[in-house]
């Protein structure tokens, strides 16, 4: 690939909107999970997966469960997405926090941890 073609691909990647929303990393055996929101859910799910594989996840209990049960006992899922607004200076932080709180409440009502 020539230099200009590579630059065009990089620019296109940087300009592509990221999927914002709420995600969950869940141990299917115990039901224990992490629910959080992000401006780029695909990247953060990949980060959690990599941290667990490398043995360096910040949630030590989740890491112990991963080490004991392996990757097959875990699900990485996007629970909900948020469409970006076309407003100048739009900051999705508050909307993401509200969406996350709604999902935590909903999952707790269903008896999920």
C-alpha positions in Angstrom: 0.0 0.0 0.0 1.3 3.4 -0.9 1.8 6.2 1.7 -1.2 8.2 0.7 -3.5 5.2 0.8 -2.3 4.4 4.3 -2.9 8.0 5.4 -6.4 7.9 3.9 -7.2 4.7 5.8 -5.9 6.2 9.1 -7.9 9.4 8.6 -11.1 7.3 7.8 -10.6 5.2 11.0 -10.2 8.3 13.1 -13.3 9.9 11.7 -15.5 6.9 12.1 -17.9 7.4 15.0 -17.4 5.0 17.9 -20.3 3.0 19.5 -21.2 4.6 22.8 -23.2 2.8 25.4 -23.4 0.4 28.3 -21.6 -2.9 28.4 -21.2 -5.9 30.7 -18.5 -8.5 31.5 -20.2 -11.4 33.2 -19.2 -14.7 34.7 -21.9 -17.0 33.5 -21.4 -19.4 36.3 -21.6 -17.1 39.3 -23.6 -14.4 37.6 -21.2 -11.8 38.9 -20.7 -9.0 36.5 -19.2 -5.6 35.8 -21.6 -3.1 34.2 -20.2 0.2 32.9 -20.6 2.8 30.2 -18.1 4.0 27.6 -17.8 6.3 24.7 -16.2 3.4 22.8 -17.7 0.1 24.1 -15.9 -2.1 21.6 -12.5 -0.8 22.7 -13.2 -1.1 26.4 -14.6 -4.6 26.0 -11.4 -5.6 24.2 -9.4 -4.0 27.0 -11.2 -6.0 29.7 -10.7 -9.2 27.6 -7.0 -8.5 27.2 -6.5 -7.6 30.9 -8.1 -10.8 31.9 -6.1 -12.9 29.4 -2.8 -11.2 30.6 -3.7 -11.7 34.3 -3.8 -8.0 35.1 -7.4 -7.0 35.4 -8.0 -4.4 38.1 -11.0 -6.3 39.6 -9.0 -9.0 41.4 -12.1 -11.2 42.2 -13.0 -11.2 38.5 -9.4 -12.1 37.6 -9.5 -15.0 40.1 -12.7 -16.3 38.6 -11.2 -16.0 35.1 -8.0 -17.9 36.1 -10.1 -20.6 37.7 -12.8 -21.0 35.1 -11.3 -19.8 31.9 -12.6 -17.7 29.0 -15.5 -19.9 28.2 -17.2 -19.0 31.5 -17.4 -15.3 30.5 -19.6 -13.2 28.3 -18.7 -9.7 27.0 -21.8 -7.9 25.8 -23.1 -4.5 24.8 -26.4 -4.0 26.7 -27.4 -0.7 25.1 -26.1 2.0 22.8 -26.4 5.8 22.7 -26.8 7.6 19.4 -24.5 10.7 19.3 -26.2 14.0 18.8 -25.2 16.3 16.0 -24.9 19.3 18.3 -21.7 21.3 18.5 -19.9 20.6 21.8 -22.1 17.6 22.6 -20.8 15.7 25.6 -22.5 12.3 26.2 -21.1 11.8 29.7 -24.3 12.6 31.6 -26.5 10.5 29.3 -24.1 7.6 29.5 -24.1 7.8 33.3 -27.9 7.8 33.3 -28.1 4.9 30.9 -25.6 2.9 33.1 -27.6 3.6 36.2 -30.8 2.4 34.5 -29.1 -0.9 33.5 -27.6 -1.4 37.0 -31.1 -0.9 38.5 -32.8 -3.2 35.9 -30.3 -6.0 36.4 -30.5 -5.7 40.2 -34.3 -5.9 39.9 -33.9 -9.1 37.9 -31.7 -10.5 40.7 -28.5 -10.3 38.8 -25.3 -9.2 40.6 
